[in-house]
Amino acid sequence: MKITERQQKLSDLIDEKLAELNLPGEPSLLYDPVRYTLELAGKRVRPYLTLIGCGICGGEVEEALPAALSIELLHNFTLLHDDIMDRADTRRGNPSVFKKWNSNTAILSGDAMYAKAFKQLQYYGYSGLYNKEQYRTIVDIFLDSAERVCEGQAYDLMFENQSDVRIEEYIQMIEGKTAALISGALAIGGAVTGTEDSTLDELRFVGKKAGIAFQIQDDLLDAIADPEKFGKKRGGDIIEGKKTYLTLLALERCNNKQRKQLKKILTDDKNSATDVDTVIDIYHDLNIIEDTNKAVQYHYQEAVQHLEEFDDSEYKEEIINFFNHLISREY
């Protein structure tokens, strides 16, 4: 994805502030995994959107940097715990913290990241530039985002043992697990400016739709992306038997023979590359790949359409371009 000059500037600001985080040398068991995680080549989508949320509401983006860092730390905290639950060996093409160290270390370091995330928000509590109501709104958005991520993860765990999951239920799950932080990122950026509640609601909606699109796109890329670019092995979701947008859509459309094949592969503990190819062939036979891509574009376009509620600005143009680039991302 081509980086614009403004996006590069905002990304540099985020990386600069992340590098300034107070991460002591000791205890190394606690802070080395935090440093390791933050140094991995993440997309920084959420802190970037926090700064955009501030800018599109007419604020100075530098004032949103503590909120942006809090959202990025919260996001990475969830990833550390998510990798433990998924037994994921890799993250962003590198060994996950759980794999490189162990589960206990990943849990503890994740907890430290959550504390660091909350500490970032204290800037708005201590600063004389923000009144009590503004600070409360900022903290409420952060906590609501964290709570909804946990709810989404809980649904994801429940779905593992639930034989029949409807696509509507899956969308509800990713509205929490993935979209909540993207929605919260835009809203918390707007809250820094003290904008009205109706504007925050618009930012939440834009973020929710973009987050849904982002997760469905991740599901799609798991099946069709270049593993080296995507940072994960091809068909990893299939091998792990995960319920994704593609598998649920396929199960809705398939014939009895295909259903038996899908259910056998998705419940087998020892799947091979051949099994992955079988499932992907079924996807193609049922137009799952094409229709999933249409769903991705639909949700992104809904997000873009709601941005029309905002006055024209460089930040509005930036986020529209950003979403348009995301539609065609390869990893």
N, C-alpha and C positions, 0 to 999 in steps of 0.2 A: 504494500500500500504506500503510495507516494505521500511523503510528509510535507505539509505546507510550512512556509516560513514561520507563521504564527504558532502552529502546532509544535514546531521544533523549539520555539522560544518558551512556550508553556511547559513542554517536557523538560527542558533544561532547568527551568525554575523548580520543578518538582524534584528532579534528581539532585539538584544542589541542596535543597532543604532536607531530603532524605539522608544525604551524606552528612548533614550536620546533626542528625539525631544523636542524643546522648546514649550511646551503647557502650557501657564499661567493658574493660578487658576481662574482668572477673565478676561473677563466676562464668568462666568460658563455656561451660556446658549449657548455660542459659542463653548467653548472648551471641555465641558463634553461630548457632543455627539461624538466629534472627538476621545477622549480617549476611549469611549465606543466602537466605531467602530473598532479601531485598536487593542483592547484587545479581540475581538471576534476571535474564532478559525478558521481563514482563512487558505487557503492552501499555500499562499505566492508563488504561481507558478511564477508570473511575476517578482518579484525581484530576485528570484532564477535563472530564465533564464537570467536576466541581468548579474548576476555574471558569469554564464556559458558562455554567449556571450563574455565576457571579457576574460575569461580563455581559451576558445577555439581559440582565436586569439593571445594567447601568452602573455596576460597582467596580471598584479597583481590584483587579484579580489578585494582586499581592496580598490583600486582606483575607482572601479565601484560602491561602496556602496552608494554614494550620488545619482547616477543615478538610482540605484535599489530602493531607498526610494522614489524618485520622481515618478517612475512608479507605485509603490504600493499606494502612496497617490492619484495619478491620478485615479487609478483603483477604490479605495474606494470612491472617489468623485463621480464617475459615478454611483456607486451602490446606494449612498444616493439619488441621483436624480432619478435613475431608479425605486427605490421602491416607490417614490411618484407617478410617472407616471403609475406604475402598480398597485398602491394601495396595495402593498404587506405588509402584517402584520408581516412577519417573514423574517429574514436573518440569515443564518448559524444556524438555530434552535433557534434563540432568537428574541425578538421583534425588528423590524426594527426601525431606528431612527425616521422615520416618524410616526410610531405607538407609540413609547415610549414617544416622545415629541409631535411634530406636524409638518406639512408641512413646515411652515415658518422657524422653527429651523433647519430642515433637509437641506433646501436650503442654509441657511446661513452657516451652519457648513460645508456643501459640498464646498461652495465657499472658506472657510478658508483653507480647505484641498488642493484645487487647488493652492492657493497662497503659501502654505507650500511646495507643490510639486515643484513649479517653483523656490522657494528659494534654494532648494537643488542643483539645477543645477548651481547656482551662484558660487559654489565651483570651477567649471571648468573655470569660467570667471575671478575669482580673483587669481587663482593659476598660478604661473609662469611656471608650468609644461606643460601648454596647450596653444597653440597659438590661434590666432583669428579664423583660419579656423576650427580647431578641436572643439572649443567652439560652433561655428556656426552650425557645423554638429550635435553635440549633441542636441542643442536646436531645430534645425529643425526636428530631429527625434521625439522629445517629442511633439512638436506642431502638426506635421503631424499625429501622433498617436491620439492626442486629437481631432483633426478635423475629422478624419475618424470615431472615435467612435460616434461623434455627428451625422455624416451622416448616420451611420448604425442605430442609434436610431431613426432618422427621418424616414428612410425607414420602420422600425418596426412599428412606429405609423401610417404611411400611409397604411400599409398592414391591419390594423385593419378595415378599411373601404373599402378595395379593395376585391371584391368578389372572383376574380380568381387571384391567385398568383402562378407563376411557380416556380419550385424548383430552377431553375437557378437564379431567382430573390431573392429567399431566401438565397442562397449561397452568392450572392453579399451583402445582408444585413449583414450576420454574418461575412463576411470578414471585415466589419467595426466595428460592435458592439462588437464582441468578439475577432476576430483574430488580429485586428489592434494593440491592446495593447500587445499581445503575440509576434507578429512580431516586434513591436517597442522595446520591452524589450530586445530581442536578439540583435537587431541592435544597440541600444544605448550602450549596453555592449561592442560590437565590436568597436563602435566609440570612446570609451574612450581610446582604444589602438592606435588610429590613423591609423587603417587599411584602405586598399584601398576600393574604392566605390564598386568594383565588389564583394568583400567579404561581404560587408554590404548587397548587393542585395541578396546574397545567404542566409544570416541570416534572411533577411526579408521573403524570400520564405519559409524557414523551419518553421518560426514562423507562417506564414499565414496558411500553411497546418496543423500544429499542432492546431492552433486556430479553424479552421473549424472542425477538428475532435473533439475537446474538446466541442464545442457547440452542434454538432449533438449528441454527447454522453450524454450531459446534457438533451437534448430532450428525448433521449431514457430512461435515468435513471428516468426521471419524471414519466414515465409509468411503469417501472419495478423494481425500487430500493426500498430498505427498507426505509420507511419514516424517521425512527429514525437515520439511518446512513446518509441519503441524506440531512436531515435538512429541508425538505419540505413535505407537505402532498402529498400522491400518486395521480397522475393525476391532479395536480394543473393547468397545462397548458390546459388540457381538460376542466376543470371547468371554467377557465377564457376565453375559446374560442380562445386561441392563435393559430396562424398558426406556426406549427413546421415542421421539416423535416418529421416526421411521419404522421401528418395529411395531408400534401400536397401530399406525396407519396400515401397515402390511397385514397385521392380524385382522383388521376390519375388512380387508378386501380379498384375502386369499381364499383359495378353494381348500377342500379337506386335505388333499395331499400336501399342499404347501403349508397348511397349518401344522400338520404333523411334523414336517421337516423343521419348521421354525421353532416349534415348542421343544423338540428334541435337542436342537442345537443350543437354544437359549437356556436350557436347564442342565446341559451337560457340563461337567467340570473340566473335561479334557478336549477342548475344541482345537482344531488345527486351521491353518491358512486355507485349506480346502473347504472347511465348513464356513469360513468367512466368505469365500467366493460364492458358495451356494446361496447364502442369505442375500448377498449383493445382487446375484442373478435374479432372485425372486423380487428384489426391489425394482430392478429394471423391468421385469415382466409386468409388474403391477403399476408402473409409472410413479413409483414412490419417490425416486430421486427428483424427477421433474416437479412433482406436486409439492414436495418439501421445499424446494427452491422457491416456488411460487408463494408458499406460506411465509418464508423468510422475507421476501420482497414486500408482501402485503403488510406485515407488521412494521417494517422499516418505513414504508411509505406513510402509514398512519402516524408514526412519530413525526415525520417531516411535515405532514399536513397540519398538525397541531402547533408546529412552530410558527405558523402564519399568524398566530395570535400575538406574537411579539413584534415590536417595532424593528425595522430594518437596522442592522448594525453589522460591524465586522465579525462579531461573535455569532450572530445568527447565521451569517454566511458560512462561517467556519464550521459550525455544527452540522449544517445541511450538507456541506461538502464531505464532512467526516462520515456521516451516515451513508451517503452515496458510495463512499469508498468501502465502507464495511460490507455493503451488499455484495461486493465482488472479492472479498478477502479470501485468501487461500490457506490461512492458518490463524 
